[in-house]
Amino acid sequence: MKNALITGATKGIGLAIAKAFAENGINLALCSRNEPELLSVKTALLHINPNIKIVVFKADCSLRHEVLKFAAEAERELQAIQIIVNNAGLFLPGNILDEPENNLQKQLNLNLMAGYELYRYFGKKLMAARSGHIFNICSVASKKIVVNAGSYSVTKFAQLGLNNIMREEMKAHQVKV
């Protein structure tokens, strides 16, 4: 049975991916900042497939130490992780010249650095296994400037760049990005 780790798993794309994985018998490690929502999602997913193992972890993925604690807990509970879905993200609207001082840093921490840290944590393990998948949920803003989303666009361009680097580093090891 395969094991997947998903950040930002209680809503939207993250939740849809978790449901699809549950339907396909994939064990799950899920994180979100909202513990009650995590527990509710776990219950719903176990109704979809009671034969999978689900680990939930309350984590703020904008904080490096919480990302690494989540990764370690997921690995401890599920052993090897074969699928990583970097879905957690933050959109703070604004023009760069008018936005609050820390807008860029907040979005970088979540939109880019969480995926970077998970890649560094699991990357060599996936290489050694010579299999796996990493999904980085980007945005239209990864390829096209979005008006009134200056810092967000910067972080999503950076995320796509990280994605492309991951792909190059992993392709010789049969890890799909």
VENUR-V452898 format. One record per backbone hydrogen bond with DSSP energy under -1.0 kcal/mol. NH is the residue of the N-H (numbers start at 0). CO is the residue of the C=O. If there is no record, write none. Layout:
nh = (NH	NH)
co = (CO	CO)
//
This chain:
nh = (3	4	5	6	8	14	15	16	17	18	19	20	21	22	23	24	25	26	27	28	29	30	31	37	38	39	40	41	42	43	44	45	46	47	48	51	54	56	58	62	66	67	68	69	70	71	72	73	74	75	76	77	78	81	82	83	84	85	86	93	97	98	102	105	106	107	108	109	110	111	112	115	116	117	118	119	120	121	122	125	126	127	128	129	130	132	133	134	136	137	141	142	143	148	149	152	153	154	155	156	157	158	159	160	161	162	163	164	165	166	167	168	169	170	172	173	174	175)
co = (26	82	28	84	30	10	11	12	13	14	15	16	17	18	19	21	20	1	52	3	54	5	56	33	34	35	36	37	38	39	40	41	42	43	44	48	27	29	31	59	62	63	64	65	66	67	68	69	70	71	72	73	74	2	2	132	4	134	84	147	94	94	99	101	102	103	104	105	106	107	107	111	112	113	114	115	116	117	118	121	122	123	124	125	125	81	175	83	85	135	138	139	139	145	93	148	149	150	151	152	153	154	155	156	157	158	159	160	161	162	163	164	165	166	169	170	169	131)
//
